[in-house]
Amino acid sequence: MNQTVLITGGSRGIGLALARHFARAGDRLILAALPDPELEHAAQSLKDAFPDVQVLTYPVDLTTPDAPQRLWSFVHEHQWHVDVLVNNAGFGTWGEVPRIDVEQELRMIDLNIRAVYSLTRLALDTMQTRDSGHIIFIASIAAFQPNPYMATYGATKAFIRNFGMALYHELKAKRSGIRVTTVCPPAIPTAFREVAGMHRSTLYSGWLSSDVETVARATWKGYLRKSRQVIPTWYLPLINPISRLLPEQFSIWLSRQTLRQNLPG
Ligand SMILES: NC(=O)c1ccc[n+]([C@@H]2O[C@H](COP(=O)([O-])OP(=O)(O)OC[C@H]3O[C@@H](n4cnc5c(N)ncnc54)[C@H](OP(=O)(O)O)[C@@H]3O)[C@@H](O)[C@H]2O)c1
């Protein structure tokens, strides 16, 4: 399709799985992730599987305030213009709020909110001049209700989902050619689980779990269909309407029951 696609957190997990779909379609890619050999391995695996596809890598810590602007300048230095931005990089924390390292939570807010917002603004500036483009937000099912023991993470994902959905409606109201898709994946056993210290959490073996390829495939289909929201797996789309019919206390209780199991300390 010859689109230029920027994927944050493209070195593994959902980002890399999604990169394969874009590469298969003939798009060129910029993968941005933390400075780590994993990023080059990811790019090489894509080049090996899809020899005609161009892949650039940009090692960056997106929690640093000027990182989004530096990433954007890097893309422009290569005379590339981003057609599709995938706001995917993110991590989570697990535990009672006062017991979680405050600096880790602030880094998470910087990555999951600040970097997403900054990159989206940069993308909108470029896309508006061409009246075309697509922004994909990777939120979470944690975005639908307050989440005891993942309080801050859930709140960052609620920001992403609300922001993405509102942006979709703003652009639709003015008949813009720019598309927005917000994705709400369930629990998937990627490196996310280890980074959040959740290896003992039952979340990843229960009915709320899925796998990375299911999420990537659903996201890819949602992108092709220009869907407003993607909730991978067939039963999860029922959660939102059902939870709206139930008292909020119930969905918070359900979330708390799920997240408190095997909580450390
Ligand atoms: N896994 C789940 O259960 C789940 C559920 C719902 C939503 N999500 C969301 O899905 C997205 C992707 O998660 P995943 O499961 O694919 O996790 P993952 O496998 O841990 O991948 C996270 C990606 O983000 C990158 N990243 C982390 N910190 C970064 C930073 N400071 N600057 C730049 N890049 C950074 C990582 O780079 P490195 O490889 O260099 O560390 C990696 O490429 C996240 O936004 C997450 O919140 C995940």
Ligand as a Chemical Component Dictionary entry (heavy atoms), coordinates in Angstrom:
data_LIG
# 
_chem_comp.id                   LIG 
_chem_comp.type                 NON-POLYMER 
_chem_comp.pdbx_formal_charge   0 
_chem_comp.three_letter_code    LIG 
# 
loop_
_chem_comp_atom.comp_id 
_chem_comp_atom.atom_id 
_chem_comp_atom.alt_atom_id 
_chem_comp_atom.type_symbol 
_chem_comp_atom.charge 
_chem_comp_atom.model_Cartn_x 
_chem_comp_atom.model_Cartn_y 
_chem_comp_atom.model_Cartn_z 
_chem_comp_atom.pdbx_ordinal 
LIG N1  N1  N 0  0.061  -6.981 27.337 1  
LIG C1  C1  C 0  -1.098 -6.624 27.855 2  
LIG O1  O1  O 0  -1.669 -7.322 28.717 3  
LIG C2  C2  C 0  -1.776 -5.372 27.361 4  
LIG C3  C3  C 0  -3.169 -5.263 27.535 5  
LIG C4  C4  C 0  -3.814 -4.107 27.110 6  
LIG C5  C5  C 0  -3.075 -3.083 26.539 7  
LIG N2  N2  N 1  -1.730 -3.208 26.398 8  
LIG C6  C6  C 0  -0.990 -2.082 25.825 9  
LIG O2  O2  O 0  -0.404 -2.496 24.610 10 
LIG C7  C7  C 0  0.763  -1.709 24.356 11 
LIG C8  C8  C 0  1.903  -2.630 23.964 12 
LIG O3  O3  O 0  2.105  -3.541 25.028 13 
LIG P1  P1  P 0  2.759  -4.983 24.845 14 
LIG O4  O4  O 0  1.895  -5.939 25.572 15 
LIG O5  O5  O -1 3.072  -5.216 23.407 16 
LIG O6  O6  O 0  4.072  -4.766 25.721 17 
LIG P2  P2  P 0  5.635  -5.080 25.439 18 
LIG O7  O7  O 0  5.795  -6.366 24.745 19 
LIG O8  O8  O 0  6.288  -4.858 26.751 20 
LIG O9  O9  O 0  6.058  -3.923 24.418 21 
LIG C9  C9  C 0  6.149  -2.588 24.849 22 
LIG C10 C10 C 0  6.885  -1.799 23.807 23 
LIG O10 O10 O 0  6.989  -0.423 24.279 24 
LIG C11 C11 C 0  8.359  -0.057 24.259 25 
LIG N3  N3  N 0  8.684  0.880  25.321 26 
LIG C12 C12 C 0  8.565  0.685  26.663 27 
LIG N4  N4  N 0  8.997  1.770  27.328 28 
LIG C13 C13 C 0  9.388  2.666  26.389 29 
LIG C14 C14 C 0  9.947  3.966  26.432 30 
LIG N5  N5  N 0  10.175 4.598  27.601 31 
LIG N6  N6  N 0  10.270 4.598  25.278 32 
LIG C15 C15 C 0  10.066 3.972  24.087 33 
LIG N7  N7  N 0  9.526  2.742  23.967 34 
LIG C16 C16 C 0  9.207  2.101  25.108 35 
LIG C17 C17 C 0  9.126  -1.351 24.476 36 
LIG O11 O11 O 0  10.453 -1.183 24.036 37 
LIG P3  P3  P 0  11.613 -2.190 24.574 38 
LIG O12 O12 O 0  11.353 -3.483 23.870 39 
LIG O13 O13 O 0  12.871 -1.559 24.143 40 
LIG O14 O14 O 0  11.450 -2.263 26.051 41 
LIG C18 C18 C 0  8.309  -2.298 23.593 42 
LIG O15 O15 O 0  8.658  -2.127 22.251 43 
LIG C19 C19 C 0  1.023  -0.893 25.622 44 
LIG O16 O16 O 0  0.568  0.423  25.440 45 
LIG C20 C20 C 0  0.179  -1.600 26.669 46 
LIG O17 O17 O 0  -0.258 -0.720 27.682 47 
LIG C21 C21 C 0  -1.066 -4.334 26.785 48 
# 
loop_
_chem_comp_bond.comp_id 
_chem_comp_bond.atom_id_1 
_chem_comp_bond.atom_id_2 
_chem_comp_bond.value_order 
_chem_comp_bond.pdbx_ordinal 
LIG N1  C1  SING 1  
LIG C1  O1  DOUB 2  
LIG C1  C2  SING 3  
LIG C2  C3  SING 4  
LIG C2  C21 DOUB 5  
LIG C3  C4  DOUB 6  
LIG C4  C5  SING 7  
LIG C5  N2  DOUB 8  
LIG N2  C6  SING 9  
LIG N2  C21 SING 10 
LIG C6  O2  SING 11 
LIG C6  C20 SING 12 
LIG O2  C7  SING 13 
LIG C7  C8  SING 14 
LIG C7  C19 SING 15 
LIG C8  O3  SING 16 
LIG O3  P1  SING 17 
LIG P1  O4  DOUB 18 
LIG P1  O5  SING 19 
LIG P1  O6  SING 20 
LIG O6  P2  SING 21 
LIG P2  O7  DOUB 22 
LIG P2  O8  SING 23 
LIG P2  O9  SING 24 
LIG O9  C9  SING 25 
LIG C9  C10 SING 26 
LIG C10 O10 SING 27 
LIG C10 C18 SING 28 
LIG O10 C11 SING 29 
LIG C11 N3  SING 30 
LIG C11 C17 SING 31 
LIG N3  C12 SING 32 
LIG N3  C16 SING 33 
LIG C12 N4  DOUB 34 
LIG N4  C13 SING 35 
LIG C13 C14 SING 36 
LIG C13 C16 DOUB 37 
LIG C14 N5  SING 38 
LIG C14 N6  DOUB 39 
LIG N6  C15 SING 40 
LIG C15 N7  DOUB 41 
LIG N7  C16 SING 42 
LIG C17 O11 SING 43 
LIG C17 C18 SING 44 
LIG O11 P3  SING 45 
LIG P3  O12 DOUB 46 
LIG P3  O13 SING 47 
LIG P3  O14 SING 48 
LIG C18 O15 SING 49 
LIG C19 O16 SING 50 
LIG C19 C20 SING 51 
LIG C20 O17 SING 52 
# 
